[in-house]
Amino acid sequence: MAREVIVLRRDTTWKCGPVQKRIIMAVREFLRSRPAARGAPLELVLERSGLPPEAFFDALERLERRGIVEVVTA
């Protein structure tokens, strides 16, 4: 089964909205707890952010366009 992982390409929240910041903070929290990890599982970040799925995926798409995160299949 393929698993999607959010990889943090640039560790910045400059010009990010509150929803985007929550996603970045959830990814940072996961990576700090597991230093050897390459990225954070998409499902876990969605759960930890506490956002509705529509808002989460919209903000994630904006973060991808700006080159801050990348969603890869592991």
C-alpha positions in Angstrom: 0.0 0.0 0.0 1.4 3.4 -1.0 1.7 6.0 1.8 1.9 9.7 1.1 4.4 11.7 3.1 4.8 15.5 3.5 8.4 16.5 3.1 9.4 20.0 4.4 11.5 21.5 1.7 11.9 25.0 3.3 11.4 25.5 7.0 9.7 28.9 6.8 6.3 30.4 7.6 6.9 33.8 6.0 3.7 35.1 4.3 1.8 32.0 5.4 -1.8 32.2 6.7 -2.9 30.6 9.9 -4.1 27.4 8.3 -0.8 26.9 6.4 1.2 27.6 9.6 -0.8 24.9 11.4 0.2 22.4 8.7 3.9 23.4 8.9 3.9 23.2 12.7 2.4 19.7 12.6 5.1 18.6 10.2 7.8 20.2 12.3 6.5 18.6 15.5 6.6 15.1 13.9 10.1 15.7 12.5 11.4 16.9 15.8 10.1 13.8 17.6 11.7 11.5 14.9 15.0 13.1 13.8 15.7 10.2 11.3 12.4 10.7 9.5 12.4 12.1 6.0 8.8 13.4 6.2 5.6 13.2 8.1 2.7 10.9 7.1 -0.2 12.9 5.4 -2.9 11.2 7.5 -1.1 12.0 10.7 -0.6 15.7 9.8 -4.2 16.0 8.9 -5.2 14.5 12.2 -2.8 16.6 14.3 -3.6 19.9 12.5 -7.3 19.6 13.6 -8.4 21.2 10.3 -11.4 20.2 8.1 -10.1 18.1 5.1 -11.2 20.7 2.6 -9.2 23.5 4.2 -6.3 21.2 4.9 -5.9 20.1 1.3 -6.4 23.6 -0.1 -3.7 25.0 2.2 -1.4 22.0 1.4 -1.8 22.7 -2.3 -0.8 26.4 -1.8 2.3 25.3 0.2 3.3 22.9 -2.6 2.9 25.7 -5.2 5.2 28.0 -3.1 7.8 25.2 -2.8 7.6 25.0 1.0 6.4 21.3 1.2 6.3 18.4 -1.2 3.9 15.4 -1.1 5.7 12.2 -2.1 4.5 8.6 -2.3 6.6 6.4 -0.1 
